[in-house]
Amino acid sequence: MPQSQSSIFKLYDHRALPAISEDSDIRTWTLAREEALCDFIKAGDRSAFLASVDEDWPSYITGWSVAQQEAFLGHTCRQLYAAETAVYSRLESLQGGCIPTIYAAALLVDDGNLDTNFTVIVSDGEQQRESFPDLLNIPGILIQCIDGFLLEDLATRAPESVGVVNKICDPDVINRDVRPTNMLVARPSSGKNGSWKVVMVDCAISELRHGSKGDKDWREEKRTLDEEGAIGYVTEMTLKRAKQAGRRIFKGPLSWVYTPSDRCRPTGMSV
């Protein structure tokens, strides 16, 4: 990592998943919940439980025990970690440009004693994925810190943001969480004469194309999700509302019309 570059230690911690907890009616994390999870893991019950979970989990998650709920959230965090690191690896050539640079994979090792003593192990991604499944360990990445502000605070960067989405969501990647709050406008690194750029900072809810998905099904999934439109249409409507309200909440013009590219059309996208 460059000496002058700041970084962030991003952890995929089950104790900090408010969105999933709210969607699943799971209460806020407490120490009692963590104690129940520790006992559950030490008893050797977690592996069998996770193996029994299928894709219909939202319909019955509220009937699970506290330990089962926490175990599932931990499993979800590991899935998010695996998805995001896989996408960053696939898009390695874009790191440091329209996505942050990943400097290292890391692991926060917890021995289950519920104290504040943790060990951080830095390793490559493949080694880490093999090391944490059976422990209370928390996977993470050491990632470039982007000095900037949310794209939604400067919607006039919309044309550039659509281009960034198209670079990141190449024919082999689907990002299911494309939105202005997951993109930053990075400040120029060379002072006033530098250029601002849009950076996507969250790729955790993404998927790489696997051989089991045929061209037709994959094209249809890409077209239906419309990652480009998730930025283009939303930003266009934001600017229209601001213009109608007569507010100057953005710098620059308040007029921009989003025009979908060929890649958003079934006949125009090559896979």
C-alpha positions as MATLAB code, in Angstrom:
seq = 'MPQSQSSIFKLYDHRALPAISEDSDIRTWTLAREEALCDFIKAGDRSAFLASVDEDWPSYITGWSVAQQEAFLGHTCRQLYAAETAVYSRLESLQGGCIPTIYAAALLVDDGNLDTNFTVIVSDGEQQRESFPDLLNIPGILIQCIDGFLLEDLATRAPESVGVVNKICDPDVINRDVRPTNMLVARPSSGKNGSWKVVMVDCAISELRHGSKGDKDWREEKRTLDEEGAIGYVTEMTLKRAKQAGRRIFKGPLSWVYTPSDRCRPTGMSV';
ca = [
       0.000    0.000    0.000;
       1.388    3.477   -0.877;
       2.665    5.378    2.157;
       0.494    8.414    1.364;
      -2.705    6.430    0.761;
      -5.316    6.106    3.506;
      -7.216    2.849    3.790;
     -10.299    1.404    5.485;
     -10.586   -1.948    7.230;
     -13.993   -3.136    6.003;
     -15.433   -5.927    8.149;
     -18.270   -8.282    7.231;
     -19.617   -8.533   10.774;
     -22.977  -10.169   11.572;
     -23.396   -7.769   14.488;
     -23.612   -4.820   12.071;
     -26.303   -5.919    9.616;
     -29.275   -3.679   10.462;
     -30.857   -3.906    7.017;
     -30.978   -7.705    7.001;
     -32.077   -7.766   10.630;
     -34.981   -5.405    9.955;
     -36.092   -7.243    6.829;
     -36.083  -10.511    8.750;
     -37.661   -9.208   11.986;
     -34.492  -10.069   13.882;
     -33.890   -7.870   16.883;
     -30.887   -5.636   17.405;
     -27.690   -7.460   18.365;
     -27.021   -7.900   22.089;
     -24.340   -9.638   24.147;
     -26.886  -12.297   25.103;
     -27.389  -13.122   21.443;
     -23.626  -13.478   20.991;
     -23.393  -15.781   23.998;
     -26.107  -17.982   22.503;
     -24.214  -18.108   19.196;
     -20.951  -19.067   20.936;
     -22.664  -21.944   22.744;
     -24.312  -23.009   19.480;
     -20.955  -23.147   17.666;
     -19.098  -24.853   20.512;
     -21.787  -27.544   20.610;
     -21.100  -28.261   16.941;
     -24.637  -27.434   15.822;
     -23.959  -24.613   13.362;
     -22.731  -26.605   10.361;
     -25.736  -28.928   10.288;
     -28.136  -26.009   10.717;
     -26.654  -23.969    7.861;
     -26.686  -27.028    5.611;
     -30.442  -27.296    6.187;
     -31.211  -23.688    5.241;
     -32.694  -23.187    1.779;
     -33.612  -20.165   -0.309;
     -37.028  -19.817    1.373;
     -35.512  -18.745    4.706;
     -37.443  -15.412    4.990;
     -40.691  -17.327    5.457;
     -39.619  -19.011    8.656;
     -36.589  -17.177   10.062;
     -38.664  -15.646   12.885;
     -39.278  -19.182   14.139;
     -35.587  -19.853   14.585;
     -33.799  -19.650   17.904;
     -31.597  -16.633   18.678;
     -28.480  -18.731   18.042;
     -29.795  -19.911   14.666;
     -30.620  -16.353   13.636;
     -27.128  -15.122   14.525;
     -25.530  -18.108   12.804;
     -27.459  -17.334    9.641;
     -26.466  -13.657    9.727;
     -22.816  -14.692   10.103;
     -23.222  -17.003    7.130;
     -24.743  -14.128    5.142;
     -21.736  -11.925    5.950;
     -19.375  -14.590    4.641;
     -21.409  -14.777    1.443;
     -21.175  -10.994    1.033;
     -17.415  -11.151    1.604;
     -16.981  -13.950   -0.939;
     -19.113  -12.121   -3.531;
     -17.355   -8.785   -3.161;
     -13.809  -10.169   -3.227;
     -14.675  -12.295   -6.266;
     -15.952   -9.226   -8.133;
     -12.912   -7.131   -7.175;
     -10.673   -9.935   -8.412;
     -12.602  -10.161  -11.686;
     -12.338   -6.353  -12.107;
      -8.701   -6.060  -11.007;
      -7.859   -3.832  -13.978;
     -10.418   -1.241  -12.763;
      -9.069   -1.032   -9.202;
      -7.742    2.406   -8.348;
      -9.982    3.876  -11.070;
     -13.742    3.452  -10.967;
     -13.546    1.049   -8.013;
     -11.259    1.241   -4.948;
      -8.054   -0.765   -4.693;
      -8.029   -3.769   -2.368;
      -4.643   -3.934   -0.614;
      -5.158   -7.144    1.363;
      -7.654   -9.596    2.777;
      -7.796   -9.730    6.556;
      -9.364  -11.781    9.297;
     -10.462  -10.629   12.731;
      -9.974  -13.723   14.885;
     -12.350  -14.135   17.829;
     -11.790  -17.034   20.231;
     -15.386  -16.941   21.455;
     -14.563  -15.744   24.979;
     -16.624  -12.550   24.473;
     -13.771  -10.243   25.438;
     -12.211   -7.369   23.526;
      -9.038   -9.186   22.519;
      -8.840   -9.863   18.782;
      -6.059  -10.941   16.455;
      -5.905   -9.590   12.898;
      -4.463  -11.916   10.263;
      -3.641  -10.418    6.867;
      -3.513  -12.877    3.973;
      -4.430  -13.319    0.342;
      -8.092  -13.912   -0.440;
      -7.860  -17.609   -1.318;
      -6.013  -18.497    1.882;
      -8.511  -16.548    3.968;
     -11.548  -18.218    2.458;
     -10.176  -21.558    3.621;
      -9.362  -20.418    7.141;
     -12.500  -19.006    8.739;
     -15.584  -21.222    8.177;
     -15.667  -23.057   11.528;
     -14.751  -20.203   13.866;
     -16.255  -16.939   15.105;
     -13.813  -15.127   12.871;
     -14.862  -12.023   10.949;
     -13.594  -11.655    7.361;
     -12.587   -8.264    6.021;
     -10.631   -6.374    3.412;
      -8.115   -3.541    3.625;
      -9.485   -1.195    0.981;
      -8.561    2.202   -0.439;
     -10.212    5.161    1.299;
     -11.963    7.423   -1.228;
     -11.886   11.098   -0.276;
     -15.151   12.444   -1.643;
     -18.906   12.594   -1.161;
     -21.962   10.591   -2.208;
     -23.023   10.725   -5.827;
     -26.568   11.627   -4.749;
     -25.159   14.929   -3.435;
     -23.879   15.868   -6.904;
     -26.275   14.365   -9.398;
     -24.802   16.361  -12.278;
     -22.057   13.707  -12.487;
     -24.771   11.368  -13.827;
     -23.294   10.757  -17.326;
     -19.970    9.675  -15.814;
     -21.700    7.491  -13.235;
     -23.564    5.581  -15.958;
     -20.225    4.926  -17.656;
     -18.774    3.610  -14.392;
     -21.716    1.226  -13.948;
     -21.185   -0.113  -17.463;
     -17.496   -0.747  -16.781;
     -18.130   -2.532  -13.496;
     -21.185   -4.504  -14.611;
     -19.417   -6.135  -17.524;
     -20.964   -9.164  -19.281;
     -19.702  -11.521  -16.551;
     -20.859   -9.521  -13.486;
     -24.295   -8.632  -12.105;
     -24.466   -6.006   -9.357;
     -27.829   -6.156   -7.577;
     -27.244   -3.065   -5.457;
     -26.487   -0.265   -7.923;
     -27.673    3.050   -6.456;
     -26.309    6.571   -5.925;
     -25.607    5.928   -2.226;
     -23.115    3.216   -3.229;
     -21.098    5.604   -5.396;
     -18.726    8.373   -4.350;
     -17.458   11.383   -6.246;
     -13.728   11.323   -5.479;
     -11.874   14.579   -5.006;
      -9.010   15.336   -7.430;
      -5.708   13.942   -6.168;
      -3.723   16.714   -7.876;
      -5.475   19.770   -6.446;
      -7.671   22.238   -8.330;
      -6.330   21.220  -11.731;
      -7.243   17.556  -11.277;
     -10.438   15.875  -12.378;
     -13.272   14.547  -10.239;
     -14.242   10.933  -10.818;
     -17.084    8.641   -9.827;
     -16.182    5.494   -7.866;
     -18.395    2.502   -7.008;
     -17.589    1.544   -3.414;
     -19.853   -1.452   -2.726;
     -19.931   -4.653   -4.784;
     -20.966   -7.085   -2.019;
     -24.400   -7.896   -3.459;
     -23.012   -9.014   -6.793;
     -22.708  -12.231   -8.744;
     -20.208  -13.593  -11.229;
     -21.532  -15.517  -14.167;
     -21.066  -19.263  -13.842;
     -21.027  -21.863  -16.566;
     -24.407  -23.220  -15.478;
     -26.179  -20.111  -16.804;
     -26.765  -20.086  -20.541;
     -26.429  -16.981  -22.717;
     -30.185  -16.462  -23.080;
     -30.949  -16.674  -19.352;
     -27.979  -14.485  -18.409;
     -28.880  -11.813  -20.990;
     -32.462  -11.746  -19.743;
     -31.326  -11.419  -16.119;
     -28.999   -8.545  -17.017;
     -31.717   -6.830  -19.036;
     -34.342   -7.223  -16.312;
     -32.081   -5.960  -13.532;
     -30.879   -3.000  -15.668;
     -27.903   -1.896  -13.566;
     -27.284    1.109  -15.817;
     -30.868    2.328  -15.488;
     -30.663    2.065  -11.695;
     -28.367    5.090  -11.850;
     -29.600    6.767  -15.037;
     -33.345    6.875  -14.403;
     -33.038    7.641  -10.685;
     -30.659   10.544  -11.289;
     -32.771   11.953  -14.111;
     -35.864   11.967  -11.871;
     -33.885   13.560   -9.017;
     -32.807   16.418  -11.280;
     -36.332   16.873  -12.620;
     -37.792   17.124   -9.116;
     -35.123   19.633   -8.112;
     -35.822   21.725  -11.203;
     -39.600   21.650  -10.644;
     -39.117   22.727   -7.045;
     -36.893   25.606   -8.180;
     -34.120   24.507   -5.854;
     -30.423   24.899   -6.600;
     -29.366   21.924   -4.528;
     -26.814   20.820   -7.132;
     -23.991   22.628   -8.850;
     -24.348   22.977  -12.616;
     -27.414   22.501  -14.827;
     -30.536   20.732  -13.606;
     -31.344   19.207  -16.998;
     -30.124   15.795  -18.103;
     -31.960   13.094  -20.040;
     -30.855    9.518  -19.567;
     -30.572    7.551  -22.811;
     -30.147    3.782  -22.331;
     -27.167    2.300  -24.130;
     -27.303   -0.740  -26.380;
     -26.068   -2.963  -23.584;
     -29.426   -2.529  -21.815;
     -31.317   -3.954  -24.772;
     -31.701   -7.690  -25.394;
     -30.284   -7.454  -28.928;
     -27.427   -5.136  -28.068;
     -25.631   -6.935  -25.266;
     -23.001   -9.489  -26.096;
     -22.170  -12.137  -23.525;
];
